[in-house]
Amino acid sequence: MFKLTRLLFFPTECSAAERQAVTQQLRDAVAQSPMVKRCMLEPTLPGVLNGGDFIWHMQFADEAGYRACLAQPHWREKVEALFEGKTFKKYESVAYQGGLSGARPVRLGYGVYRTLIMTMRPGSSAQAVAQFEKELSGMPRYISSIKNWQMSHATEASGSRPWSLVWEQEYENLEGLTGPYMDHPFHWALVDRWFNPECSQWIVDKVLCHTYCKFKSPVLGPDA
Amino acid sequence: MSGETVYIVDQMTSKPGMGHALLDAYMQRYAPDAKQRGMTLEHTWVAPPVWLEDGSNTLFFVWSVKGAKGVWGSLIAGRRGNALDKWWWEDAAAMIVSRERFFLSNPSDIASLTNV
C-alpha cells in the first residue's frame, strides 16, 4: 500500500460547524476517488505533540494510484484548494510506501491509532540511522500492547520539517500507548536514546509529530 | 511495576589535561538542573584517580531515579528549550573525547520493570 497522512491544524477560531464542513468536504472527495482504498479521518486525542486537530490517513494500491488521485480535477478543486488557502492554520503531510510491518494475532475492532512522523538531524550517519530503525522496529517484540505496526520511509513530505520516517502503531486502547509503550525499558533505556539530546546517539530532530486518534476499523495489520 | 531504582550513568572521557575542568563544569552547569529534574547523584568516580596533565581521565556519574516515571521525568523536562542541547553538544563536547549514557537496573528488577 502507498499511504498519505496529513495532520490538520484548524485556526483556533474555527467553529465546530466549520470544521465539520471541511472534514465532510474531504470525505466527499475521497468517496469520489476510487483509487483511495482506505481512509481514516478522525479527531486527535488530548496529549498529541504537533499532532493536529485531525489525522487524515489514506491508502492507495500503489504510488501510481496516489498520483492519479491527486491529479483528479475534483481533487485539485475541492481538496488541494483547502490546503493552498487559509482553511488550515498549518498542516503536516507525508506520503510513503508502506514499509516493514508486523501484527499480533488479535483482531482489532475499535482501537487507537498512533503515528510518529520524524526526520533525522543533519549529518546523521547512515549507519546510525540504520541502527535506530532496527531498534525502533524491534519495539513490538518486547512491548505487547503494540498490536499492529509499520515503519516507512517518506517519499514526499511537507510542513514543519522534511519528514523522512513514519512509525505507525495500533493499540487496543489508549492505555496501551500511554502505559506499556511508554513504561517499557526497551523504550526509555534503548530506543529513546536516539531522541535524547543527552545521549551521544541523538539523531532524531526534536521537532516531530506525535499524534493519535481512535479508529473504528484498523488501518494496519491483516484486517486493514 | 512500581518504583524500582533505575540508574543513569554518564561515562565521559576527557580531552587530554581537561579531566578536572570537565568535572567542575559538569558539577556546576549540569548537575544542579539534573537534580531539579528529580535525579539523585549517587556516585562520582574518576579513572585513573589522578588528574592527568597530558592524558585523558574518564569520569563516571551515577544518578538514580525511581522507575519509568522517574526516567521520563528527568528526560522530558530537559527537552524543553535548548539549554541541554548546548551543554552536551557545545560546552561539554569541547572537553570530551567520547561519552556514553547508560540506563541500568539491578538484574533482579528486570522482571518487574518489563511487566508493564
Chai-1 contact restraints between the chains, C-beta under 6 A:
chainA,res_idxA,chainB,res_idxB,connection_type,confidence,min_distance_angstrom,max_distance_angstrom,comment,restraint_id
A,P180,B,V116,contact,1.0,0.0,6.0,A-B,restraint_1
A,D183,B,A68,contact,1.0,0.0,6.0,A-B,restraint_2
A,D183,B,V116,contact,1.0,0.0,6.0,A-B,restraint_3
A,H184,B,V116,contact,1.0,0.0,6.0,A-B,restraint_4
A,P185,B,L113,contact,1.0,0.0,6.0,A-B,restraint_5
A,W188,B,A68,contact,1.0,0.0,6.0,A-B,restraint_6
A,W188,B,V71,contact,1.0,0.0,6.0,A-B,restraint_7
A,A189,B,F103,contact,1.0,0.0,6.0,A-B,restraint_8
A,P197,B,L84,contact,1.0,0.0,6.0,A-B,restraint_9
A,P197,B,D85,contact,1.0,0.0,6.0,A-B,restraint_10
A,P197,B,W88,contact,1.0,0.0,6.0,A-B,restraint_11
A,E198,B,W88,contact,1.0,0.0,6.0,A-B,restraint_12
A,C199,B,R101,contact,1.0,0.0,6.0,A-B,restraint_13
A,S200,B,R99,contact,1.0,0.0,6.0,A-B,restraint_14
A,S200,B,E100,contact,1.0,0.0,6.0,A-B,restraint_15
